């Protein structure tokens, strides 16, 4: 709703410029200034609501603090230096020097662009290195929203700087679109996006590992699996391995799922079965159950089930084939 309100307010101020209407109270003529600071935080909050599987706490609205600061600043200027707010938008676009509110709005546009450039960087794993093909349409929509906001803020900045009326009206049209999309997204519970949200949300979960050095993580994982052979530990689990790697268990799980294409249990069982096969090639008549316990399996049933899942034959059948070979 905040994003929809912001877009609607910018439309109103663009219309004021078009018809030449001015308020008698000077500070009201510059109501668009805090809105420029409001949009980045509100859109960021709205996008996180779209992507997250869990409710975003209201603490996330701390991004709106710059808006409150600008409102207080304008009220202070109205109280102490009202002459600084007397210049109207029409006077500005008629060639008057840049006013204090215009300078503040320019800073707001830079803040706006910076926020969404940061979000593109923050979601770069989703946008540019996304292994989830089902999220393709959702990724395109997300990219359009992020880049659209950068375009929107840039148009406001340059239209104000060059006194370009058409640019302001164009941004008003974009604001209309933004307001409609924001209203649809918040009022009808994402119905428009119900087909693209699941894949996009999964990609968002995966993106929580984007702050990790993935190359180092893979090297460390290879070390523990191929050198230390940590899979031989019978009680090995996701939490204990992630602790050794120095990351959270959900990060390790998401890395294995997204970049290795399997889950944790399958990865460990694959390592165990590979070693059993290697040992059988060295000694085809070795005791299968002893080998199973040696590589980390805790029961014969689990060993047989895992072995057949990987090799499509039972351990005994595999041992016989190796012996014949």
Secondary structure, DSSP 8 states (H G I E B T S, - for coil): -HHHHHHHHHHHHHHHHHHT---SSGGGGGTHHHHHHHHHHHHHHHHHHHH-SS---GGGGGGGHHHHHHHHHHHHHHHH-GGGG---HHHHHTT----HHHHHHHHHHHHHHHHHHHHHHHTHHHHHS---GGGHHHHHHHHHHHHHHHHHHHHHHHHHHTT-HHHHHHHHHHHHHHHHHHHHHHHTTTGGGHHHHHHHHHHHHHGGGTTS-HHHHHHHHHIIIIIS-GGG-TT--HHHHHHHHTS-HHHHHHHIIIIISS-HHHHHHHHHHHHHHHHHHH-TTS-HHHHHHHTT---HHHHHHHHHHHHSS-HHHHHHHHHH-
